[in-house]
């Protein structure tokens, strides 16, 4: 199973909403949990709300908090399920001040 994730924004920055999109190779996958976690520095867990737009495609919005670092690496963590089998995906992205 494969997943392709992307952030949709003109300018990615702290405390600015941006769109999220993930497409799965298997349309039967359900997203159980979607959150953002600080990877390079602990920043807690932030919600990344998603809805299924069509089979295999999930879309939503999120924002990340401001950090003291000039470059902060975040992880978008997705817990998924297909026919009782669970799998976790982690996608990394960087936000600069």
C-alpha positions in Angstrom: 0.0 0.0 0.0 1.3 3.5 -0.9 0.3 7.0 0.2 1.2 10.3 -1.3 0.8 13.4 0.9 1.1 17.1 0.1 0.6 20.4 1.8 -1.3 22.9 -0.2 -0.3 26.5 0.5 1.2 29.6 -1.1 3.5 30.2 1.9 4.0 27.7 4.7 4.5 29.5 8.0 3.8 29.1 11.7 0.2 29.9 12.9 -1.1 30.2 9.3 -3.7 27.6 8.2 -2.7 25.4 5.3 -4.5 22.5 3.4 -3.5 18.9 3.7 -4.1 16.1 1.2 -3.3 12.4 1.2 -4.0 9.9 -1.5 -3.9 6.2 -0.8 -3.3 3.5 -3.5 -6.1 1.5 -1.8 -9.5 3.4 -1.8 -10.8 1.2 1.2 -8.4 2.8 3.7 -10.0 4.9 6.5 -8.1 7.5 8.4 -8.6 7.0 12.1 -6.3 9.7 13.5 -4.5 12.7 11.9 -2.2 14.9 13.9 0.9 17.0 13.6 3.9 16.4 15.9 7.1 18.4 16.4 9.9 16.3 15.1 13.0 18.4 15.7 11.6 19.9 18.9 8.7 18.7 21.2 5.7 20.9 20.4 3.0 18.6 21.6 0.3 17.2 19.3 -1.8 19.4 17.1 -5.0 18.3 15.3 -4.9 17.9 11.5 -8.6 17.5 10.6 -9.4 15.4 7.5 -12.4 14.3 5.7 -12.8 11.8 2.9 -13.3 13.7 -0.4 -13.5 10.6 -2.5 -12.4 6.9 -2.2 -8.7 7.0 -1.4 -8.5 10.8 -1.1 -8.6 12.6 2.2 -8.4 16.4 2.6 -8.3 18.9 5.4 -6.7 21.8 7.2 -4.2 22.4 9.9 -1.7 24.8 11.3 1.5 24.6 13.3 2.7 26.6 16.2 5.5 29.1 16.3 8.9 27.8 17.4 12.1 29.4 18.6 14.1 27.5 16.0 14.8 29.1 12.6 13.9 25.7 11.0 11.4 23.3 12.5 10.7 19.8 11.2 7.2 18.6 11.7 5.6 15.1 11.2 2.1 14.6 9.9 1.1 11.3 11.5 -1.8 9.3 10.1 -3.2 6.2 11.8 -5.2 4.2 9.2 -7.2 1.0 9.0 -8.2 -1.3 6.2 -10.2 -4.5 6.9 -9.1 -4.5 10.5 -5.4 -4.0 9.7 -3.9 -0.8 11.1 -1.0 1.1 9.8 0.8 4.3 10.7 2.2 6.8 8.1 4.6 9.7 9.0 5.2 12.5 6.5 7.9 15.1 7.4 7.9 18.8 6.4 9.9 21.9 7.4 8.7 25.3 8.4 11.1 28.2 8.4 10.7 31.5 10.3 
